[in-house]
Amino acid sequence: MTRSNRREAGRRRLAMRLPHMRTPIMEAREPWQLELFEAYQMAVEARDRLRRRGFNLKLVREYDETCVEIEQHVIDAMHEPSRTNYWMIP
């Protein structure tokens, strides 16, 4: 999957997962927002691959936690869209 396809897949997946944030997610255009969408899609893809293989449930749980953390970053970031690289700030 290309980077732009992964970003859009992540955007759509997040919009479905966070229906109360659907409008700001679908309107997001900032590069750092798109990076969040891409990171989410990559985490979901990795988690799903591991889940299909049926082993290393600890790693599957870690990816689940990563997905939830990214979802929370998206929620927070949509409330503060002017902050660049928000998700990278500790």
Buried (B, 14 or more C-beta within 10 A) or exposed (E): EEEEEBBBBBBBBBBEBBEEBBEBBEEBEBEBBBBBBBBBBBBBBBBEEBBEEEEEEEEBEBBBEBBEBBBEBBBEBBEEBEEEEBBEEE
